[in-house]
C-alpha cells in the first residue's frame, strides 16, 4: 500500500501530461485516432485530448518556401539548359497532407519537386533558347503553377502559391549565337521604331507647313482688303479736297510730286521754265506773295 499513492500520482501525472497539448502561433493541430483523422485546423492555445487514444500532429500554417537546384531541360530548338526554381506553398488539407507525408516537410518537398520539374521541362520545351532567355520568370512560373496546382492539392493537400523560375543557364557554346540573334532582333525593332517616328514627324511637319500657308494666305487677304479700304478712303479724301479748292489741290499735288521725285536724294530734273510743272510752281509762289502779311 505504501507504493500505491506514489504510483497513482505518477499515473495521474502521465494522464494529465498526455491529455494536454499546446499549439503555437502560426501553427495548427490535427487529431487522429488509430491513424484516422478526427479533427484538423485546431488553432493556437492549450487544448485537451483523450490520453493514449488520440494522437496530435502539429503543422505550420504559414507559407513555406522550398528551393530546388537547377535541373536539365531542353529547348524547342534542341539546346540543353539548366533551370532552377523555388516554390512558396501552404498546407490546405491537413488530413491529406499527413496521410501523404506523415507531417514531414522534407517528404512533401521530395514529392512536390518532381511534379513541378516535369511541368517546367514541358514549358521550356515549348520555347526556343532566345525566347526562353527573354521570357519573364513571373509569366513562366504562373503557367507552371497553373499546370501543377490541382494535382498537388489532391495528392499532397497543399496549395502552390508561387513558382519562381531561377536563372536559365544555357551552354557556353550557344551563348554567342543567341546573343547575336537577340541583338539583331533588338536592332530591327529599334530601326522600325525610328522609321515610324520619322514618318510621323514628316507628317506633322507637312501639316504644320500647310497650316502656316493657310494662315499666311488669310493674313495677306486681310491685308489686301485693309489696303483697298485705305486706298478708297484716301481717294475719297483727295476728291473732297479737290472739290473744295481745285487750285490749292493742284498746287499741293505738284509739291507732292516734287517731294516724291527728290525723296531719294541725288536726283536731277531739267525742266523748261515754260513747262506746266514750273508754271504751276510759279503760280503757287505768286499766290503766296500776294497774300498780305499781318503785322503783330
Backbone as CSV, one residue per row, in Angstrom:
resi,resn,N_x,N_y,N_z,CA_x,CA_y,CA_z,C_x,C_y,C_z
1,UNK,0.824,-1.215,0.000,0.000,0.000,0.000,0.856,1.262,0.000
2,UNK,2.052,1.150,0.563,2.846,2.363,0.646,3.272,2.864,-0.727
3,UNK,3.249,1.985,-1.767,3.607,2.427,-3.119,2.392,2.791,-3.962
4,UNK,1.223,2.537,-3.458,0.009,2.766,-4.248,-0.202,4.246,-4.536
5,UNK,-0.026,5.057,-3.509,-0.267,6.505,-3.687,0.733,7.117,-4.665
6,UNK,2.064,6.846,-4.493,3.010,7.412,-5.483,2.733,6.932,-6.899
7,UNK,2.348,5.658,-7.031,2.051,5.136,-8.368,0.821,5.836,-8.947
8,UNK,-0.182,6.027,-8.097,-1.391,6.721,-8.567,-1.071,8.143,-9.000
9,UNK,-0.215,8.801,-8.226,0.169,10.190,-8.577,0.895,10.214,-9.928
10,UNK,1.802,9.245,-10.090,2.561,9.190,-11.357,1.624,8.926,-12.523
11,UNK,0.657,7.994,-12.332,-0.285,7.700,-13.412,-1.141,8.917,-13.753
12,UNK,-1.594,9.616,-12.698,-2.390,10.820,-12.944,-1.574,11.882,-13.673
13,UNK,-0.296,11.981,-13.275,0.570,12.964,-13.950,0.763,12.607,-15.415
14,UNK,0.956,11.300,-15.680,1.115,10.871,-17.067,-0.150,11.106,-17.871
15,UNK,-1.300,10.785,-17.241,-2.558,11.016,-17.929,-2.776,12.499,-18.213
16,UNK,-2.440,13.331,-17.209,-2.609,14.776,-17.399,-1.675,15.315,-18.472
17,UNK,-0.413,14.845,-18.453,0.542,15.320,-19.454,0.144,14.861,-20.838
18,UNK,-0.433,13.646,-20.927,-0.782,13.119,-22.243,-2.107,13.659,-22.763
19,UNK,-2.865,14.297,-21.883,-4.162,14.825,-22.307,-4.086,16.307,-22.663
20,UNK,-2.988,16.950,-22.396,-2.822,18.378,-22.698,-1.813,18.546,-23.835
21,UNK,-2.091,19.495,-24.697,-1.098,19.846,-25.731,-1.267,21.323,-26.080
22,UNK,-0.185,21.903,-26.561,-0.140,23.346,-26.859,0.154,23.531,-28.350
23,UNK,-0.589,24.426,-28.975,-0.361,24.795,-30.375,0.153,26.229,-30.393
24,UNK,1.318,26.426,-30.985,1.913,27.753,-31.021,1.353,28.621,-32.142
25,UNK,1.743,29.906,-32.107,1.311,30.846,-33.143,1.874,30.424,-34.500
26,UNK,1.054,30.606,-35.535,1.482,30.245,-36.875,1.415,28.759,-37.143
27,UNK,0.785,28.015,-36.239,0.667,26.564,-36.404,-0.777,26.141,-36.148
28,UNK,-1.077,24.935,-36.514,-2.380,24.328,-36.229,-2.152,22.858,-35.911
29,UNK,-3.169,22.211,-35.370,-3.027,20.812,-34.957,-4.117,19.966,-35.589
30,UNK,-3.786,18.684,-35.731,-4.735,17.703,-36.252,-4.788,16.532,-35.283
31,UNK,-5.998,16.085,-34.948,-6.180,14.944,-34.042,-6.573,13.711,-34.847
32,UNK,-5.972,12.591,-34.494,-6.311,11.326,-35.162,-6.416,10.218,-34.118
33,UNK,-7.179,9.197,-34.460,-7.337,8.054,-33.554,-7.086,6.786,-34.384
34,UNK,-6.065,6.081,-33.974,-5.662,4.847,-34.641,-5.446,5.073,-36.143
35,UNK,-4.819,6.210,-36.440,-4.480,6.526,-37.829,-5.573,7.187,-38.615
36,UNK,-6.760,7.373,-38.055,-7.874,8.014,-38.740,-8.035,9.445,-38.219
37,UNK,-8.028,10.415,-39.129,-8.149,11.820,-38.723,-9.535,12.093,-38.166
38,UNK,-9.564,12.781,-37.010,-10.828,13.129,-36.374,-11.091,14.625,-36.392
39,UNK,-10.035,15.421,-36.326,-10.200,16.879,-36.313,-8.922,17.497,-36.864
40,UNK,-9.077,18.658,-37.481,-7.911,19.367,-38.026,-8.177,20.860,-37.946
41,UNK,-7.139,21.645,-38.176,-7.275,23.096,-38.123,-7.455,23.630,-36.724
42,UNK,-6.980,22.906,-35.716,-7.091,23.375,-34.327,-6.085,24.492,-34.121
43,UNK,-6.601,25.660,-33.719,-5.766,26.856,-33.646,-4.855,26.910,-32.440
44,UNK,-4.046,27.994,-32.335,-3.094,28.156,-31.237,-3.780,28.173,-29.867
45,UNK,-3.079,27.667,-28.845,-3.583,27.680,-27.480,-3.374,26.336,-26.795
46,UNK,-3.928,26.228,-25.575,-3.858,24.991,-24.792,-5.110,24.172,-25.058
47,UNK,-4.918,22.882,-25.377,-6.050,22.028,-25.752,-5.965,20.683,-25.024
48,UNK,-7.106,19.977,-24.992,-7.190,18.667,-24.344,-7.488,17.588,-25.385
49,UNK,-7.034,16.366,-25.087,-7.319,15.216,-25.928,-7.447,13.978,-25.049
50,UNK,-7.935,12.920,-25.622,-8.032,11.676,-24.875,-6.634,11.073,-24.747
51,UNK,-6.180,10.879,-23.536,-4.811,10.379,-23.357,-4.649,8.961,-23.892
52,UNK,-3.513,8.763,-24.582,-3.107,7.463,-25.116,-4.073,6.924,-26.190
53,UNK,-5.073,7.714,-26.566,-6.033,7.275,-27.576,-5.918,8.151,-28.828
54,UNK,-5.908,9.461,-28.597,-5.813,10.386,-29.709,-4.364,10.851,-29.866
55,UNK,-3.945,10.968,-31.122,-2.605,11.473,-31.434,-2.717,12.885,-32.001
56,UNK,-1.745,13.723,-31.661,-1.718,15.124,-32.098,-0.601,15.309,-33.113
57,UNK,-0.910,15.959,-34.215,0.089,16.339,-35.221,0.001,17.846,-35.420
58,UNK,1.090,18.535,-35.137,1.128,19.995,-35.285,1.824,20.327,-36.600
59,UNK,1.244,21.263,-37.341,1.820,21.633,-38.628,1.829,23.153,-38.763
60,UNK,2.683,23.621,-39.659,2.866,25.056,-39.887,1.787,25.547,-40.842
61,UNK,1.079,26.599,-40.437,0.037,27.151,-41.303,0.553,28.320,-42.146
62,UNK,1.802,28.708,-41.953,2.363,29.816,-42.713,2.873,29.340,-44.078
63,UNK,3.264,30.304,-44.892,3.833,29.954,-46.195,5.193,29.298,-45.989
64,UNK,5.456,28.278,-46.776,6.721,27.549,-46.704,7.418,27.711,-48.051
65,UNK,8.709,27.947,-48.014,9.493,28.143,-49.242,10.438,26.967,-49.399
66,UNK,10.374,26.343,-50.565,11.276,25.236,-50.895,12.097,25.626,-52.114
67,UNK,13.388,25.434,-52.016,14.306,25.794,-53.094,14.787,24.530,-53.785
68,UNK,14.700,24.513,-55.117,15.146,23.358,-55.906,16.401,23.727,-56.692
69,UNK,17.315,22.797,-56.786,18.539,23.018,-57.542,18.238,23.029,-59.045
70,UNK,19.079,23.700,-59.839,18.864,23.706,-61.292,18.876,22.292,-61.859
71,UNK,17.939,22.033,-62.746,17.848,20.726,-63.400,17.971,20.867,-64.907
72,UNK,18.249,19.762,-65.587,18.445,19.778,-67.035,17.103,19.856,-67.756
73,UNK,17.060,20.729,-68.767,15.893,20.866,-69.637,16.394,21.028,-71.068
74,UNK,15.495,20.888,-72.021,15.871,21.054,-73.421,14.848,21.946,-74.101
75,UNK,15.372,22.949,-74.843,14.507,23.900,-75.536,13.959,23.303,-76.826
76,UNK,13.031,24.034,-77.446,12.414,23.545,-78.676,13.430,23.429,-79.811
77,UNK,14.455,24.327,-79.810,15.464,24.249,-80.856,16.643,23.355,-80.469
78,UNK,16.467,22.520,-79.435,17.434,21.471,-79.131,18.570,21.850,-78.215
79,UNK,18.550,23.023,-77.591,19.628,23.428,-76.685,19.354,22.899,-75.272
80,UNK,20.402,22.366,-74.667,20.294,21.890,-73.283,20.551,23.051,-72.331
81,UNK,19.669,23.249,-71.379,19.808,24.328,-70.394,19.537,23.758,-69.007
82,UNK,19.990,24.506,-68.023,19.725,24.152,-66.628,18.886,25.273,-66.018
83,UNK,17.759,24.863,-65.408,16.823,25.839,-64.853,16.474,25.434,-63.429
84,UNK,16.610,26.358,-62.508,16.217,26.130,-61.120,14.914,26.852,-60.799
85,UNK,14.340,26.527,-59.651,13.091,27.180,-59.260,12.945,27.124,-57.744
86,UNK,12.066,27.963,-57.233,11.659,27.884,-55.825,10.139,27.913,-55.766
87,UNK,9.594,27.363,-54.695,8.144,27.220,-54.561,7.713,27.779,-53.203
88,UNK,6.687,28.594,-53.220,6.026,29.018,-51.986,4.708,28.260,-51.901
89,UNK,4.551,27.488,-50.816,3.367,26.658,-50.696,2.836,26.690,-49.274
90,UNK,1.633,26.139,-49.106,0.961,26.185,-47.814,0.065,24.960,-47.675
91,UNK,-0.008,24.426,-46.458,-0.862,23.255,-46.212,-2.317,23.704,-46.248
92,UNK,-3.095,23.058,-47.097,-4.507,23.415,-47.258,-5.440,22.327,-46.736
93,UNK,-5.036,21.069,-46.854,-5.866,19.943,-46.413,-5.015,19.089,-45.477
94,UNK,-5.086,19.332,-44.155,-4.204,18.626,-43.214,-4.343,17.109,-43.277
95,UNK,-5.563,16.599,-43.446,-5.749,15.154,-43.464,-4.991,14.525,-44.628
96,UNK,-5.126,15.104,-45.814,-4.410,14.588,-46.986,-2.906,14.775,-46.814
97,UNK,-2.529,15.917,-46.260,-1.105,16.206,-46.083,-0.457,15.172,-45.160
98,UNK,-1.084,14.881,-44.015,-0.493,13.935,-43.059,-0.551,12.510,-43.597
99,UNK,-1.580,12.211,-44.359,-1.669,10.883,-44.936,-0.575,10.652,-45.967
100,UNK,-0.226,11.712,-46.742,0.754,11.566,-47.812,2.179,11.742,-47.327
101,UNK,2.373,12.536,-46.276,3.745,12.891,-45.878,4.071,12.561,-44.432
102,UNK,3.110,12.093,-43.665,3.286,11.876,-42.222,3.695,13.165,-41.514
103,UNK,3.324,14.282,-42.096,3.640,15.571,-41.487,5.080,15.989,-41.658
104,UNK,5.833,15.313,-42.518,7.248,15.617,-42.713,7.396,16.565,-43.906
105,UNK,7.897,17.760,-43.651,8.066,18.765,-44.703,9.032,18.286,-45.777
106,UNK,10.072,17.552,-45.390,11.036,17.040,-46.357,10.365,16.071,-47.328
107,UNK,9.503,15.193,-46.800,8.776,14.279,-47.681,7.884,15.044,-48.650
108,UNK,7.234,16.089,-48.153,6.377,16.905,-49.026,7.198,17.526,-50.146
109,UNK,8.369,18.041,-49.808,9.225,18.658,-50.823,9.701,17.621,-51.840
110,UNK,10.083,16.448,-51.361,10.579,15.405,-52.261,9.499,14.916,-53.219
111,UNK,8.247,14.940,-52.800,7.162,14.523,-53.689,6.698,15.668,-54.609
112,UNK,6.878,16.885,-54.131,6.416,18.039,-54.888,7.366,18.400,-56.036
113,UNK,8.651,18.357,-55.800,9.628,18.843,-56.760,9.570,18.113,-58.104
114,UNK,9.471,16.780,-58.146,9.424,16.125,-59.471,8.223,16.554,-60.311
115,UNK,7.083,16.772,-59.675,5.893,17.192,-60.415,6.123,18.568,-61.034
116,UNK,6.666,19.479,-60.231,6.909,20.835,-60.740,8.005,20.824,-61.799
117,UNK,9.035,20.024,-61.602,10.131,19.992,-62.576,9.661,19.450,-63.923
118,UNK,8.780,18.451,-63.914,8.253,17.928,-65.173,7.441,18.994,-65.910
119,UNK,6.630,19.752,-65.158,5.863,20.835,-65.783,6.792,21.910,-66.327
120,UNK,7.865,22.200,-65.597,8.830,23.200,-66.050,9.540,22.733,-67.319
121,UNK,9.894,21.447,-67.373,10.517,20.916,-68.593,9.580,21.069,-69.799
122,UNK,8.299,20.821,-69.578,7.341,20.992,-70.663,7.239,22.439,-71.118
123,UNK,7.305,23.356,-70.166,7.255,24.779,-70.511,8.497,25.196,-71.284
124,UNK,9.665,24.734,-70.859,10.915,25.069,-71.551,10.904,24.489,-72.958
125,UNK,10.360,23.280,-73.109,10.358,22.618,-74.420,9.496,23.345,-75.440
126,UNK,8.630,24.251,-75.009,7.779,24.989,-75.935,8.427,26.272,-76.424
127,UNK,9.645,26.594,-75.952,10.294,27.856,-76.302,11.673,27.614,-76.914
128,UNK,12.031,28.468,-77.879,13.408,28.484,-78.358,14.299,29.096,-77.281
129,UNK,15.604,28.911,-77.436,16.536,29.398,-76.412,16.462,30.916,-76.278
130,UNK,16.410,31.623,-77.404,16.360,33.087,-77.339,15.082,33.560,-76.648
131,UNK,13.953,32.906,-76.965,12.695,33.279,-76.313,12.722,32.944,-74.832
132,UNK,13.372,31.842,-74.482,13.462,31.436,-73.082,14.288,32.439,-72.282
133,UNK,15.387,32.911,-72.869,16.226,33.888,-72.175,15.505,35.223,-72.008
134,UNK,14.640,35.542,-72.968,13.919,36.814,-72.890,12.642,36.725,-72.070
135,UNK,12.185,35.501,-71.750,10.928,35.340,-71.017,11.076,35.819,-69.582
136,UNK,9.967,36.230,-68.992,9.970,36.682,-67.601,9.715,35.495,-66.673
137,UNK,10.361,35.534,-65.527,10.177,34.474,-64.535,8.731,34.410,-64.062
138,UNK,8.104,35.580,-63.929,6.736,35.623,-63.412,5.768,34.924,-64.356
139,UNK,5.884,35.204,-65.665,4.971,34.596,-66.624,5.143,33.093,-66.707
140,UNK,6.383,32.619,-66.766,6.619,31.188,-66.868,6.211,30.480,-65.580
141,UNK,6.538,31.089,-64.439,6.168,30.483,-63.165,4.666,30.373,-62.988
142,UNK,3.915,31.378,-63.473,2.451,31.327,-63.368,1.892,30.172,-64.187
143,UNK,2.472,29.932,-65.369,1.990,28.826,-66.195,2.291,27.467,-65.548
144,UNK,3.486,27.342,-64.955,3.837,26.094,-64.276,2.908,25.875,-63.084
145,UNK,2.658,26.906,-62.325,1.751,26.795,-61.161,0.363,26.354,-61.595
146,UNK,-0.118,26.919,-62.709,-1.430,26.523,-63.216,-1.455,25.048,-63.618
147,UNK,-0.319,24.559,-64.129,-0.264,23.164,-64.581,-0.278,22.166,-63.422
148,UNK,0.338,22.520,-62.286,0.529,21.535,-61.215,-0.358,21.781,-60.002
149,UNK,-1.061,22.927,-59.944,-1.791,23.295,-58.731,-2.819,22.266,-58.307
150,UNK,-3.678,21.860,-59.236,-4.748,20.922,-58.883,-4.196,19.555,-58.501
151,UNK,-3.173,19.096,-59.200,-2.600,17.780,-58.907,-1.993,17.723,-57.514
152,UNK,-1.218,18.752,-57.138,-0.573,18.749,-55.826,-1.582,18.972,-54.706
153,UNK,-2.662,19.676,-55.005,-3.694,19.866,-53.978,-4.349,18.517,-53.647
154,UNK,-4.668,17.740,-54.665,-5.325,16.448,-54.409,-4.344,15.392,-53.909
155,UNK,-3.096,15.464,-54.316,-2.121,14.440,-53.958,-1.489,14.682,-52.592
156,UNK,-1.151,15.934,-52.298,-0.439,16.239,-51.053,-1.229,17.129,-50.106
157,UNK,-2.357,17.672,-50.532,-3.129,18.543,-49.657,-2.491,19.902,-49.452
158,UNK,-1.737,20.387,-50.440,-1.065,21.686,-50.313,-1.509,22.587,-51.457
159,UNK,-1.455,23.892,-51.200,-1.714,24.901,-52.226,-0.378,25.483,-52.679
160,UNK,-0.155,25.503,-53.991,1.038,26.130,-54.557,0.718,27.609,-54.759
161,UNK,1.399,28.459,-54.033,1.129,29.894,-54.099,1.923,30.567,-55.208
162,UNK,3.197,30.268,-55.284,4.070,30.900,-56.288,5.110,29.895,-56.725
163,UNK,5.354,29.839,-58.031,6.509,29.116,-58.565,7.424,30.159,-59.191
164,UNK,8.593,30.343,-58.607,9.558,31.311,-59.114,10.646,30.613,-59.909
165,UNK,10.863,31.055,-61.143,11.874,30.449,-62.006,13.202,31.158,-61.783
166,UNK,14.261,30.371,-61.551,15.589,30.933,-61.345,16.271,31.248,-62.671
167,UNK,17.561,31.473,-62.615,18.321,31.799,-63.817,18.344,30.628,-64.791
168,UNK,18.230,30.961,-66.071,18.370,29.960,-67.126,19.840,29.930,-67.521
169,UNK,20.463,28.766,-67.370,21.892,28.642,-67.645,22.087,27.887,-68.953
170,UNK,22.283,28.613,-70.077,22.460,27.932,-71.357,23.900,27.438,-71.503
171,UNK,24.152,26.535,-72.444,25.517,26.077,-72.692,26.376,27.214,-73.233
172,UNK,27.650,27.228,-72.869,28.540,28.313,-73.257,28.631,28.457,-74.773
173,UNK,28.665,27.344,-75.504,28.849,27.423,-76.949,27.645,28.043,-77.650
174,UNK,26.490,28.050,-76.994,25.301,28.613,-77.632,25.090,30.080,-77.297
175,UNK,25.794,30.581,-76.289,25.550,31.950,-75.839,25.835,32.975,-76.930
176,UNK,26.969,32.830,-77.634,27.370,33.831,-78.625,26.316,33.967,-79.715
177,UNK,25.846,32.839,-80.265,24.859,32.908,-81.334,23.521,33.440,-80.832
178,UNK,23.159,33.068,-79.619,21.894,33.550,-79.063,21.929,35.060,-78.860
179,UNK,23.008,35.550,-78.253,23.110,36.988,-78.025,23.191,37.752,-79.342
180,UNK,23.858,37.173,-80.353,23.930,37.817,-81.662,22.542,37.930,-82.280
181,UNK,21.757,36.866,-82.194,20.410,36.891,-82.738,19.521,37.868,-81.968
182,UNK,19.668,37.884,-80.651,18.868,38.813,-79.851,19.242,40.257,-80.177
183,UNK,20.550,40.514,-80.399,20.981,41.868,-80.759,20.402,42.280,-82.100
184,UNK,20.412,41.360,-83.076,19.841,41.665,-84.392,18.354,41.969,-84.284
185,UNK,17.641,41.193,-83.475,16.207,41.434,-83.304,15.947,42.780,-82.631
186,UNK,16.794,43.113,-81.644,16.624,44.405,-80.965,16.911,45.558,-81.918
187,UNK,17.956,45.418,-82.761,18.278,46.468,-83.719,17.164,46.629,-84.749
188,UNK,16.588,45.502,-85.191,15.480,45.581,-86.143,14.285,46.302,-85.529
189,UNK,13.999,45.977,-84.274,12.879,46.642,-83.592,13.151,48.141,-83.428
190,UNK,14.409,48.480,-83.095,14.761,49.897,-82.939,14.651,50.630,-84.272
191,UNK,15.112,49.970,-85.375,15.000,50.596,-86.689,13.555,50.826,-87.089
192,UNK,12.710,49.866,-86.793,11.289,50.023,-87.101,10.681,51.174,-86.308
193,UNK,11.078,51.268,-85.038,10.559,52.363,-84.211,11.040,53.714,-84.731
194,UNK,12.332,53.790,-85.138,12.855,55.053,-85.677,12.140,55.432,-86.970
195,UNK,11.933,54.439,-87.858,11.251,54.721,-89.117,9.834,55.237,-88.865
196,UNK,9.151,54.607,-87.932,7.809,55.070,-87.597,7.820,56.492,-87.047
197,UNK,8.828,56.793,-86.202,8.932,58.134,-85.646,9.224,59.177,-86.707
198,UNK,10.119,58.835,-87.663,10.440,59.778,-88.726,9.233,60.029,-89.623
199,UNK,8.476,58.976,-89.937,7.280,59.156,-90.763,6.259,60.046,-90.052
200,UNK,6.100,59.823,-88.764,5.158,60.648,-88.006,5.632,62.097,-87.949
201,UNK,6.961,62.298,-87.777,7.495,63.660,-87.745,7.299,64.359,-89.083
202,UNK,7.513,63.624,-90.205,7.307,64.214,-91.525,5.848,64.626,-91.714
203,UNK,4.932,63.781,-91.267,3.511,64.114,-91.376,3.171,65.355,-90.559
204,UNK,3.757,65.454,-89.363,3.498,66.635,-88.515,4.058,67.893,-89.161
205,UNK,5.297,67.776,-89.745,5.883,68.949,-90.406,5.042,69.367,-91.614
206,UNK,4.579,68.400,-92.416,3.754,68.733,-93.576,2.464,69.424,-93.152
207,UNK,1.849,68.920,-92.100,0.628,69.543,-91.601,0.908,70.954,-91.098
208,UNK,2.082,71.128,-90.423,2.451,72.461,-89.952,2.671,73.434,-91.094
209,UNK,3.335,72.971,-92.183,3.554,73.837,-93.345,2.220,74.221,-93.981
210,UNK,1.308,73.242,-94.103,0.003,73.541,-94.694,-0.763,74.559,-93.847
211,UNK,-0.712,74.364,-92.539,-1.392,75.320,-91.649,-0.768,76.705,-91.763
212,UNK,0.589,76.760,-91.873,1.274,78.048,-91.996,0.877,78.768,-93.277
213,UNK,0.803,78.007,-94.389,0.405,78.620,-95.653,-1.026,79.149,-95.586
214,UNK,-1.899,78.410,-94.923,-3.279,78.875,-94.788,-3.350,80.163,-93.980
215,UNK,-2.553,80.216,-92.892,-2.546,81.424,-92.053,-2.007,82.621,-92.837
216,UNK,-0.889,82.403,-93.581,-0.307,83.490,-94.364,-1.278,83.963,-95.452
217,UNK,-1.944,83.009,-96.138,-2.898,83.390,-97.175,-4.039,84.219,-96.595
218,UNK,-4.541,83.787,-95.444,-5.618,84.546,-94.809,-5.148,85.935,-94.393
219,UNK,-3.884,86.019,-93.882,-3.339,87.314,-93.465,-3.152,88.241,-94.672
220,UNK,-2.618,87.687,-95.784,-2.423,88.506,-96.988,-3.765,89.008,-97.530
221,UNK,-4.771,88.140,-97.502,-6.095,88.538,-97.974,-6.666,89.655,-97.107
222,UNK,-6.486,89.506,-95.779,-6.979,90.549,-94.877,-6.228,91.861,-95.087
223,UNK,-4.887,91.758,-95.295,-4.090,92.963,-95.523,-4.496,93.649,-96.816
224,UNK,-4.726,92.867,-97.877,-5.150,93.448,-99.151,-6.485,94.166,-99.005
225,UNK,-7.384,93.550,-98.245,-8.687,94.190,-98.027,-8.528,95.502,-97.273
226,UNK,-7.645,95.502,-96.267,-7.417,96.734,-95.486,-6.779,97.810,-96.371
227,UNK,-5.776,97.384,-97.205,-5.144,98.361,-98.103,-6.160,98.927,-99.093
228,UNK,-7.020,98.042,-99.622,-8.050,98.525,-100.541,-8.974,99.535,-99.883
229,UNK,-9.382,99.236,-98.646,-10.239,100.185,-97.924,-9.510,101.508,-97.696
230,UNK,-8.186,101.397,-97.365,-7.413,102.622,-97.141,-7.272,103.450,-98.407
231,UNK,-7.005,102.775,-99.543,-6.872,103.500,-100.807,-8.190,104.163,-101.194
232,UNK,-9.275,103.462,-100.983,-10.580,104.042,-101.307,-10.876,105.261,-100.438
233,UNK,-10.525,105.119,-99.135,-10.740,106.260,-98.230,-9.862,107.439,-98.617
234,UNK,-8.604,107.162,-99.020,-7.699,108.238,-99.438,-8.213,108.920,-100.704
235,UNK,-8.674,108.119,-101.670,-9.213,108.707,-102.905,-10.411,109.589,-102.608
236,UNK,-11.229,109.109,-101.665,-12.398,109.912,-101.283,-11.974,111.235,-100.664
237,UNK,-10.936,111.177,-99.805,-10.455,112.415,-99.165,-9.862,113.352,-100.216
238,UNK,-9.074,112.773,-101.163,-8.479,113.590,-102.225,-9.574,114.255,-103.057
239,UNK,-10.597,113.493,-103.400,-11.684,114.042,-104.215,-12.404,115.173,-103.487
240,UNK,-12.632,115.008,-102.195,-13.299,116.050,-101.412,-12.448,117.311,-101.343
241,UNK,-11.130,117.103,-101.108,-10.231,118.267,-101.041,-10.152,118.982,-102.375
242,UNK,-10.108,118.252,-103.476,-10.033,118.870,-104.803,-11.281,119.660,-105.118
243,UNK,-12.429,119.177,-104.686,-13.684,119.883,-104.949,-13.767,121.189,-104.171
244,UNK,-13.208,121.224,-102.981,-13.274,122.442,-102.163,-12.385,123.542,-102.719
245,UNK,-11.167,123.220,-103.146,-10.225,124.241,-103.646,-9.366,123.608,-104.730
246,UNK,-9.856,123.602,-105.962,-9.111,122.936,-107.033,-7.722,123.498,-107.255
247,UNK,-7.583,124.850,-107.156,-6.276,125.460,-107.401,-5.258,125.024,-106.351
248,UNK,-5.687,125.038,-105.065,-4.761,124.607,-103.993,-4.427,123.120,-104.120
249,UNK,-5.435,122.339,-104.513,-5.183,120.899,-104.649,-4.158,120.618,-105.735
250,UNK,-4.284,121.387,-106.872,-3.289,121.205,-107.931,-1.902,121.614,-107.446
251,UNK,-1.836,122.719,-106.672,-0.559,123.175,-106.142,0.028,122.143,-105.164
252,UNK,-0.865,121.634,-104.310,-0.390,120.619,-103.328,0.047,119.336,-104.026
253,UNK,-0.661,118.931,-105.051,-0.303,117.735,-105.815,1.031,117.914,-106.491
254,UNK,1.269,119.157,-106.992,2.558,119.433,-107.645,3.696,119.310,-106.644
255,UNK,3.501,119.886,-105.479,4.544,119.790,-104.447,4.767,118.347,-104.004
256,UNK,3.676,117.608,-103.915,3.807,116.201,-103.507,4.577,115.406,-104.558
257,UNK,4.301,115.714,-105.848,5.065,115.049,-106.910,6.534,115.436,-106.840
258,UNK,6.775,116.727,-106.568,8.162,117.191,-106.413,8.854,116.453,-105.266
259,UNK,8.149,116.351,-104.165,8.736,115.679,-102.988,9.077,114.227,-103.299
260,UNK,8.184,113.525,-103.965,8.448,112.128,-104.304,9.585,112.002,-105.299
261,UNK,9.706,112.982,-106.185,10.756,112.907,-107.201,12.142,113.022,-106.595
262,UNK,12.269,113.836,-105.561,13.592,114.063,-104.978,13.777,113.430,-103.602
263,UNK,12.845,112.540,-103.203,12.944,111.958,-101.855,14.150,111.046,-101.708
264,UNK,14.581,110.423,-102.819,15.733,109.529,-102.729,17.051,110.263,-102.638
265,UNK,17.095,111.540,-102.981,18.342,112.292,-102.943,19.194,112.043,-104.173
266,UNK,19.909,113.071,-104.626,20.834,112.891,-105.744,20.188,112.944,-107.102
267,UNK,18.849,113.172,-107.193,18.189,113.208,-108.489,18.269,114.624,-109.074
268,UNK,18.420,114.684,-110.375,18.476,115.972,-111.091,17.395,115.967,-112.163
269,UNK,16.546,117.011,-112.149,15.471,117.139,-113.128,15.667,118.460,-113.885
270,UNK,15.754,118.383,-115.171,15.915,119.580,-116.024,14.558,119.889,-116.650
271,UNK,14.028,121.089,-116.359,12.704,121.476,-116.836,12.787,122.820,-117.575
272,UNK,11.959,122.929,-118.557,11.818,124.216,-119.240,10.991,125.140,-118.358
273,UNK,11.386,126.411,-118.334,10.671,127.345,-117.474,9.220,127.496,-117.902
274,UNK,8.995,127.262,-119.170,7.630,127.384,-119.656,6.816,126.113,-119.521
275,UNK,7.394,125.072,-118.881,6.667,123.829,-118.722,5.528,123.998,-117.718
276,UNK,4.478,123.235,-117.869,3.334,123.348,-116.924,3.772,123.146,-115.487
277,UNK,4.729,122.269,-115.267,5.179,121.997,-113.898,5.739,123.258,-113.260
278,UNK,6.654,123.965,-114.012,7.261,125.184,-113.472,6.238,126.304,-113.403
279,UNK,5.316,126.374,-114.396,4.282,127.400,-114.344,3.402,127.218,-113.114
280,UNK,3.100,125.945,-112.790,2.284,125.705,-111.594,3.004,126.153,-110.356
281,UNK,4.334,125.914,-110.303,5.105,126.336,-109.131,5.139,127.851,-109.056
282,UNK,5.385,128.496,-110.226,5.418,129.964,-110.225,4.070,130.530,-109.818
283,UNK,2.977,129.895,-110.306,1.646,130.384,-109.940,1.402,130.239,-108.459
284,UNK,1.865,129.161,-107.883,1.693,128.972,-106.456,2.507,129.953,-105.666
285,UNK,3.718,130.215,-106.114,4.574,131.185,-105.422,3.973,132.578,-105.500
286,UNK,3.448,132.938,-106.702,2.844,134.269,-106.860,1.641,134.404,-105.958
287,UNK,0.865,133.338,-105.859,-0.303,133.390,-104.991,0.099,133.605,-103.555
288,UNK,1.200,132.967,-103.125,1.681,133.153,-101.752,2.158,134.566,-101.533
289,UNK,2.819,135.198,-102.538,3.371,136.557,-102.360,2.286,137.605,-102.316
290,UNK,1.159,137.319,-102.940,0.058,138.296,-102.958,-0.709,138.336,-101.681
291,UNK,-0.461,137.361,-100.814,-1.175,137.304,-99.535,-0.562,138.293,-98.580
292,UNK,-1.323,139.272,-98.107,-0.731,140.274,-97.192,-0.302,139.648,-95.898
293,UNK,0.771,140.144,-95.357,1.310,139.644,-94.116,0.862,140.559,-93.002
294,UNK,0.230,140.020,-92.041,-0.277,140.815,-90.926,0.889,141.113,-89.988
295,UNK,0.875,142.306,-89.503,1.876,142.728,-88.545,1.321,142.614,-87.156
296,UNK,2.101,142.078,-86.280,1.667,141.912,-84.875,2.526,142.819,-84.024
